[in-house]
Amino acid sequence: MSAFVVSTDTMHRVVRGILESAPMIQPTFAGVDLELPDAGSKIGQKLFEMNSEGVHQRYPDEDDHIILDPYSYDSDVGDAATPEARLKAAECLAYQCYEGNVPETALYQELEGFINFLSQTVSKGNAAYQAASWD
């Protein structure tokens, strides 16, 4: 299995899904109050950091640790994504983070909970899910 840092557009789709769905389950995600105006950027930054840690744990001998630019959520990209695309993006992110002890972290568990929630509303057999991109 290889691991990589997901694209910014993939993260926008994940964050939009969280901002829409998580309030139905809980008032925070990743310790961030979902009502804050910059909640999307803060959540995305934490998810990118987790993704980077997963890649680092997969490739610990690499000379350069991944340097992340600050993440800024773009609601236009996230809004345009279908629920199926948001689910597939979240699954891709979780897969890229599934290294070392990252799956044992609270943030990864929150991401998994979000994926399970979305999975209850999206049929993976439908054409929209099959057509959605996976980084």
Biotite code that builds the C-alpha atoms (Angstrom):
import biotite.structure as struc

atoms = struc.array([
    struc.Atom([0.000, 0.000, 0.000], chain_id="A", res_id=1, res_name="MET", atom_name="CA", element="C"),
    struc.Atom([1.244, 3.476, -0.771], chain_id="A", res_id=2, res_name="SER", atom_name="CA", element="C"),
    struc.Atom([0.305, 6.650, 1.033], chain_id="A", res_id=3, res_name="ALA", atom_name="CA", element="C"),
    struc.Atom([0.161, 10.248, -0.159], chain_id="A", res_id=4, res_name="PHE", atom_name="CA", element="C"),
    struc.Atom([-1.211, 13.600, 0.930], chain_id="A", res_id=5, res_name="VAL", atom_name="CA", element="C"),
    struc.Atom([-4.610, 14.133, -0.677], chain_id="A", res_id=6, res_name="VAL", atom_name="CA", element="C"),
    struc.Atom([-5.321, 17.081, -2.943], chain_id="A", res_id=7, res_name="SER", atom_name="CA", element="C"),
    struc.Atom([-6.765, 20.330, -1.672], chain_id="A", res_id=8, res_name="THR", atom_name="CA", element="C"),
    struc.Atom([-9.944, 19.754, -3.690], chain_id="A", res_id=9, res_name="ASP", atom_name="CA", element="C"),
    struc.Atom([-10.397, 16.376, -2.011], chain_id="A", res_id=10, res_name="THR", atom_name="CA", element="C"),
    struc.Atom([-10.010, 18.056, 1.373], chain_id="A", res_id=11, res_name="MET", atom_name="CA", element="C"),
    struc.Atom([-12.572, 20.723, 0.405], chain_id="A", res_id=12, res_name="HIS", atom_name="CA", element="C"),
    struc.Atom([-15.086, 17.946, -0.356], chain_id="A", res_id=13, res_name="ARG", atom_name="CA", element="C"),
    struc.Atom([-14.377, 16.191, 2.958], chain_id="A", res_id=14, res_name="VAL", atom_name="CA", element="C"),
    struc.Atom([-14.650, 19.385, 4.983], chain_id="A", res_id=15, res_name="VAL", atom_name="CA", element="C"),
    struc.Atom([-17.918, 20.392, 3.306], chain_id="A", res_id=16, res_name="ARG", atom_name="CA", element="C"),
    struc.Atom([-19.392, 17.029, 4.161], chain_id="A", res_id=17, res_name="GLY", atom_name="CA", element="C"),
    struc.Atom([-18.284, 17.396, 7.766], chain_id="A", res_id=18, res_name="ILE", atom_name="CA", element="C"),
    struc.Atom([-19.691, 20.929, 8.029], chain_id="A", res_id=19, res_name="LEU", atom_name="CA", element="C"),
    struc.Atom([-23.038, 19.727, 6.674], chain_id="A", res_id=20, res_name="GLU", atom_name="CA", element="C"),
    struc.Atom([-23.308, 16.408, 8.479], chain_id="A", res_id=21, res_name="SER", atom_name="CA", element="C"),
    struc.Atom([-21.450, 16.635, 11.771], chain_id="A", res_id=22, res_name="ALA", atom_name="CA", element="C"),
    struc.Atom([-23.811, 19.163, 13.414], chain_id="A", res_id=23, res_name="PRO", atom_name="CA", element="C"),
    struc.Atom([-26.518, 16.490, 13.238], chain_id="A", res_id=24, res_name="MET", atom_name="CA", element="C"),
    struc.Atom([-24.298, 14.257, 15.371], chain_id="A", res_id=25, res_name="ILE", atom_name="CA", element="C"),
    struc.Atom([-22.197, 16.609, 17.521], chain_id="A", res_id=26, res_name="GLN", atom_name="CA", element="C"),
    struc.Atom([-21.413, 20.339, 17.921], chain_id="A", res_id=27, res_name="PRO", atom_name="CA", element="C"),
    struc.Atom([-17.671, 19.943, 17.286], chain_id="A", res_id=28, res_name="THR", atom_name="CA", element="C"),
    struc.Atom([-15.327, 18.027, 15.010], chain_id="A", res_id=29, res_name="PHE", atom_name="CA", element="C"),
    struc.Atom([-11.624, 17.669, 15.748], chain_id="A", res_id=30, res_name="ALA", atom_name="CA", element="C"),
    struc.Atom([-12.185, 19.880, 18.774], chain_id="A", res_id=31, res_name="GLY", atom_name="CA", element="C"),
    struc.Atom([-13.395, 22.725, 16.544], chain_id="A", res_id=32, res_name="VAL", atom_name="CA", element="C"),
    struc.Atom([-16.746, 24.396, 17.188], chain_id="A", res_id=33, res_name="ASP", atom_name="CA", element="C"),
    struc.Atom([-18.679, 23.905, 13.949], chain_id="A", res_id=34, res_name="LEU", atom_name="CA", element="C"),
    struc.Atom([-20.347, 27.300, 14.355], chain_id="A", res_id=35, res_name="GLU", atom_name="CA", element="C"),
    struc.Atom([-17.060, 29.213, 14.031], chain_id="A", res_id=36, res_name="LEU", atom_name="CA", element="C"),
    struc.Atom([-16.669, 31.123, 10.754], chain_id="A", res_id=37, res_name="PRO", atom_name="CA", element="C"),
    struc.Atom([-13.270, 29.514, 10.117], chain_id="A", res_id=38, res_name="ASP", atom_name="CA", element="C"),
    struc.Atom([-14.263, 26.018, 11.283], chain_id="A", res_id=39, res_name="ALA", atom_name="CA", element="C"),
    struc.Atom([-13.716, 24.552, 7.811], chain_id="A", res_id=40, res_name="GLY", atom_name="CA", element="C"),
    struc.Atom([-10.152, 25.822, 7.586], chain_id="A", res_id=41, res_name="SER", atom_name="CA", element="C"),
    struc.Atom([-9.297, 24.633, 11.087], chain_id="A", res_id=42, res_name="LYS", atom_name="CA", element="C"),
    struc.Atom([-10.770, 21.161, 10.532], chain_id="A", res_id=43, res_name="ILE", atom_name="CA", element="C"),
    struc.Atom([-9.091, 20.799, 7.148], chain_id="A", res_id=44, res_name="GLY", atom_name="CA", element="C"),
    struc.Atom([-5.724, 21.824, 8.606], chain_id="A", res_id=45, res_name="GLN", atom_name="CA", element="C"),
    struc.Atom([-6.008, 19.169, 11.315], chain_id="A", res_id=46, res_name="LYS", atom_name="CA", element="C"),
    struc.Atom([-6.995, 16.532, 8.761], chain_id="A", res_id=47, res_name="LEU", atom_name="CA", element="C"),
    struc.Atom([-4.064, 17.488, 6.501], chain_id="A", res_id=48, res_name="PHE", atom_name="CA", element="C"),
    struc.Atom([-1.723, 17.203, 9.498], chain_id="A", res_id=49, res_name="GLU", atom_name="CA", element="C"),
    struc.Atom([-3.092, 13.747, 10.261], chain_id="A", res_id=50, res_name="MET", atom_name="CA", element="C"),
    struc.Atom([-2.683, 12.789, 6.587], chain_id="A", res_id=51, res_name="ASN", atom_name="CA", element="C"),
    struc.Atom([0.916, 14.041, 6.649], chain_id="A", res_id=52, res_name="SER", atom_name="CA", element="C"),
    struc.Atom([1.623, 12.008, 9.776], chain_id="A", res_id=53, res_name="GLU", atom_name="CA", element="C"),
    struc.Atom([0.233, 8.893, 8.113], chain_id="A", res_id=54, res_name="GLY", atom_name="CA", element="C"),
    struc.Atom([2.506, 9.421, 5.108], chain_id="A", res_id=55, res_name="VAL", atom_name="CA", element="C"),
    struc.Atom([5.460, 10.031, 7.428], chain_id="A", res_id=56, res_name="HIS", atom_name="CA", element="C"),
    struc.Atom([4.728, 6.819, 9.319], chain_id="A", res_id=57, res_name="GLN", atom_name="CA", element="C"),
    struc.Atom([4.467, 4.921, 6.013], chain_id="A", res_id=58, res_name="ARG", atom_name="CA", element="C"),
    struc.Atom([7.788, 6.346, 4.762], chain_id="A", res_id=59, res_name="TYR", atom_name="CA", element="C"),
    struc.Atom([9.823, 7.100, 7.931], chain_id="A", res_id=60, res_name="PRO", atom_name="CA", element="C"),
    struc.Atom([13.175, 6.927, 6.146], chain_id="A", res_id=61, res_name="ASP", atom_name="CA", element="C"),
    struc.Atom([12.385, 9.719, 3.712], chain_id="A", res_id=62, res_name="GLU", atom_name="CA", element="C"),
    struc.Atom([14.703, 12.675, 4.247], chain_id="A", res_id=63, res_name="ASP", atom_name="CA", element="C"),
    struc.Atom([12.062, 15.354, 3.965], chain_id="A", res_id=64, res_name="ASP", atom_name="CA", element="C"),
    struc.Atom([9.019, 15.443, 6.198], chain_id="A", res_id=65, res_name="HIS", atom_name="CA", element="C"),
    struc.Atom([6.030, 16.863, 4.377], chain_id="A", res_id=66, res_name="ILE", atom_name="CA", element="C"),
    struc.Atom([5.682, 20.599, 4.841], chain_id="A", res_id=67, res_name="ILE", atom_name="CA", element="C"),
    struc.Atom([2.075, 21.674, 4.610], chain_id="A", res_id=68, res_name="LEU", atom_name="CA", element="C"),
    struc.Atom([0.926, 25.095, 3.534], chain_id="A", res_id=69, res_name="ASP", atom_name="CA", element="C"),
    struc.Atom([-1.804, 26.547, 5.739], chain_id="A", res_id=70, res_name="PRO", atom_name="CA", element="C"),
    struc.Atom([-5.156, 25.190, 4.604], chain_id="A", res_id=71, res_name="TYR", atom_name="CA", element="C"),
    struc.Atom([-7.960, 27.554, 3.701], chain_id="A", res_id=72, res_name="SER", atom_name="CA", element="C"),
    struc.Atom([-11.359, 26.005, 3.097], chain_id="A", res_id=73, res_name="TYR", atom_name="CA", element="C"),
    struc.Atom([-12.982, 26.937, -0.237], chain_id="A", res_id=74, res_name="ASP", atom_name="CA", element="C"),
    struc.Atom([-16.717, 26.464, 0.125], chain_id="A", res_id=75, res_name="SER", atom_name="CA", element="C"),
    struc.Atom([-17.288, 26.835, -3.637], chain_id="A", res_id=76, res_name="ASP", atom_name="CA", element="C"),
    struc.Atom([-15.420, 23.591, -4.344], chain_id="A", res_id=77, res_name="VAL", atom_name="CA", element="C"),
    struc.Atom([-17.015, 21.785, -1.415], chain_id="A", res_id=78, res_name="GLY", atom_name="CA", element="C"),
    struc.Atom([-20.523, 22.983, -2.269], chain_id="A", res_id=79, res_name="ASP", atom_name="CA", element="C"),
    struc.Atom([-20.249, 21.677, -5.805], chain_id="A", res_id=80, res_name="ALA", atom_name="CA", element="C"),
    struc.Atom([-19.538, 18.125, -4.640], chain_id="A", res_id=81, res_name="ALA", atom_name="CA", element="C"),
    struc.Atom([-22.315, 15.572, -4.449], chain_id="A", res_id=82, res_name="THR", atom_name="CA", element="C"),
    struc.Atom([-22.816, 13.513, -1.282], chain_id="A", res_id=83, res_name="PRO", atom_name="CA", element="C"),
    struc.Atom([-21.289, 10.586, -3.180], chain_id="A", res_id=84, res_name="GLU", atom_name="CA", element="C"),
    struc.Atom([-18.177, 12.610, -4.033], chain_id="A", res_id=85, res_name="ALA", atom_name="CA", element="C"),
    struc.Atom([-17.860, 13.751, -0.422], chain_id="A", res_id=86, res_name="ARG", atom_name="CA", element="C"),
    struc.Atom([-18.059, 10.168, 0.816], chain_id="A", res_id=87, res_name="LEU", atom_name="CA", element="C"),
    struc.Atom([-15.505, 8.926, -1.682], chain_id="A", res_id=88, res_name="LYS", atom_name="CA", element="C"),
    struc.Atom([-13.160, 11.815, -0.794], chain_id="A", res_id=89, res_name="ALA", atom_name="CA", element="C"),
    struc.Atom([-13.467, 10.982, 2.914], chain_id="A", res_id=90, res_name="ALA", atom_name="CA", element="C"),
    struc.Atom([-12.776, 7.304, 2.228], chain_id="A", res_id=91, res_name="GLU", atom_name="CA", element="C"),
    struc.Atom([-9.696, 8.253, 0.206], chain_id="A", res_id=92, res_name="CYS", atom_name="CA", element="C"),
    struc.Atom([-8.435, 10.483, 3.032], chain_id="A", res_id=93, res_name="LEU", atom_name="CA", element="C"),
    struc.Atom([-8.961, 7.759, 5.629], chain_id="A", res_id=94, res_name="ALA", atom_name="CA", element="C"),
    struc.Atom([-7.144, 5.236, 3.428], chain_id="A", res_id=95, res_name="TYR", atom_name="CA", element="C"),
    struc.Atom([-4.161, 7.578, 3.034], chain_id="A", res_id=96, res_name="GLN", atom_name="CA", element="C"),
    struc.Atom([-4.026, 8.063, 6.817], chain_id="A", res_id=97, res_name="CYS", atom_name="CA", element="C"),
    struc.Atom([-4.200, 4.363, 7.677], chain_id="A", res_id=98, res_name="TYR", atom_name="CA", element="C"),
    struc.Atom([-0.556, 3.964, 8.701], chain_id="A", res_id=99, res_name="GLU", atom_name="CA", element="C"),
    struc.Atom([1.240, 3.326, 11.990], chain_id="A", res_id=100, res_name="GLY", atom_name="CA", element="C"),
    struc.Atom([-0.730, 4.486, 14.995], chain_id="A", res_id=101, res_name="ASN", atom_name="CA", element="C"),
    struc.Atom([-2.767, 7.122, 13.113], chain_id="A", res_id=102, res_name="VAL", atom_name="CA", element="C"),
    struc.Atom([-5.903, 4.903, 12.991], chain_id="A", res_id=103, res_name="PRO", atom_name="CA", element="C"),
    struc.Atom([-5.832, 4.791, 16.796], chain_id="A", res_id=104, res_name="GLU", atom_name="CA", element="C"),
    struc.Atom([-6.074, 8.585, 17.152], chain_id="A", res_id=105, res_name="THR", atom_name="CA", element="C"),
    struc.Atom([-9.250, 10.368, 18.190], chain_id="A", res_id=106, res_name="ALA", atom_name="CA", element="C"),
    struc.Atom([-9.259, 12.411, 14.975], chain_id="A", res_id=107, res_name="LEU", atom_name="CA", element="C"),
    struc.Atom([-9.078, 9.312, 12.784], chain_id="A", res_id=108, res_name="TYR", atom_name="CA", element="C"),
    struc.Atom([-11.929, 7.775, 14.791], chain_id="A", res_id=109, res_name="GLN", atom_name="CA", element="C"),
    struc.Atom([-13.986, 10.927, 14.213], chain_id="A", res_id=110, res_name="GLU", atom_name="CA", element="C"),
    struc.Atom([-13.277, 10.693, 10.487], chain_id="A", res_id=111, res_name="LEU", atom_name="CA", element="C"),
    struc.Atom([-14.388, 7.051, 10.495], chain_id="A", res_id=112, res_name="GLU", atom_name="CA", element="C"),
    struc.Atom([-17.585, 8.022, 12.324], chain_id="A", res_id=113, res_name="GLY", atom_name="CA", element="C"),
    struc.Atom([-18.275, 10.661, 9.694], chain_id="A", res_id=114, res_name="PHE", atom_name="CA", element="C"),
    struc.Atom([-17.702, 8.111, 6.915], chain_id="A", res_id=115, res_name="ILE", atom_name="CA", element="C"),
    struc.Atom([-20.076, 5.659, 8.598], chain_id="A", res_id=116, res_name="ASN", atom_name="CA", element="C"),
    struc.Atom([-22.709, 8.383, 8.902], chain_id="A", res_id=117, res_name="PHE", atom_name="CA", element="C"),
    struc.Atom([-22.403, 9.306, 5.217], chain_id="A", res_id=118, res_name="LEU", atom_name="CA", element="C"),
    struc.Atom([-22.419, 5.649, 4.196], chain_id="A", res_id=119, res_name="SER", atom_name="CA", element="C"),
    struc.Atom([-25.898, 5.308, 5.640], chain_id="A", res_id=120, res_name="GLN", atom_name="CA", element="C"),
    struc.Atom([-27.237, 7.848, 3.135], chain_id="A", res_id=121, res_name="THR", atom_name="CA", element="C"),
    struc.Atom([-25.211, 7.020, 0.023], chain_id="A", res_id=122, res_name="VAL", atom_name="CA", element="C"),
    struc.Atom([-25.527, 3.861, -2.026], chain_id="A", res_id=123, res_name="SER", atom_name="CA", element="C"),
    struc.Atom([-22.082, 2.792, -3.164], chain_id="A", res_id=124, res_name="LYS", atom_name="CA", element="C"),
    struc.Atom([-23.628, 0.937, -6.068], chain_id="A", res_id=125, res_name="GLY", atom_name="CA", element="C"),
    struc.Atom([-25.126, 4.011, -7.692], chain_id="A", res_id=126, res_name="ASN", atom_name="CA", element="C"),
    struc.Atom([-23.619, 5.667, -10.750], chain_id="A", res_id=127, res_name="ALA", atom_name="CA", element="C"),
    struc.Atom([-22.806, 8.939, -8.948], chain_id="A", res_id=128, res_name="ALA", atom_name="CA", element="C"),
    struc.Atom([-20.657, 7.111, -6.383], chain_id="A", res_id=129, res_name="TYR", atom_name="CA", element="C"),
    struc.Atom([-18.931, 5.034, -9.056], chain_id="A", res_id=130, res_name="GLN", atom_name="CA", element="C"),
    struc.Atom([-18.172, 8.192, -11.093], chain_id="A", res_id=131, res_name="ALA", atom_name="CA", element="C"),
    struc.Atom([-16.825, 10.202, -8.134], chain_id="A", res_id=132, res_name="ALA", atom_name="CA", element="C"),
    struc.Atom([-13.070, 10.686, -8.173], chain_id="A", res_id=133, res_name="SER", atom_name="CA", element="C"),
    struc.Atom([-10.557, 9.096, -5.847], chain_id="A", res_id=134, res_name="TRP", atom_name="CA", element="C"),
    struc.Atom([-7.297, 11.038, -5.712], chain_id="A", res_id=135, res_name="ASP", atom_name="CA", element="C"),
])
